[in-house]
């Protein structure tokens, strides 16, 4: 590949230039999406700062201030949300009896599936 090829808009030069503009490779972006989705399913949604920190660790460089907007356009399944206070009705159910029942059920599942609870 020569400079003249790039000046003529050669396909490979365009690909290289485009890849330098993107923070993450498609595989890295998909991995970050899976990570954020898993955290959300576990009840630990990620903030913009969490996403940017993970992206920076993957890419080896810091994302721009507006990087998250592009990421959310690429993965519209992800949504930003703000944490809310615990509803008093839910707080009432956070008591010793309910917690003990939860752990009893978990113990039963672990006994039923000695190799680990299937996904």
Secondary structure as GFF3:
##gff-version 3
##sequence-region A 1 119
A	DSSP	alpha_helix	3	7	.	.	.	ID=ss1
A	DSSP	alpha_helix	11	21	.	.	.	ID=ss2
A	DSSP	alpha_helix	26	41	.	.	.	ID=ss3
A	DSSP	alpha_helix	48	59	.	.	.	ID=ss4
A	DSSP	alpha_helix	67	74	.	.	.	ID=ss5
A	DSSP	alpha_helix	88	92	.	.	.	ID=ss6
A	DSSP	alpha_helix	96	112	.	.	.	ID=ss7
###
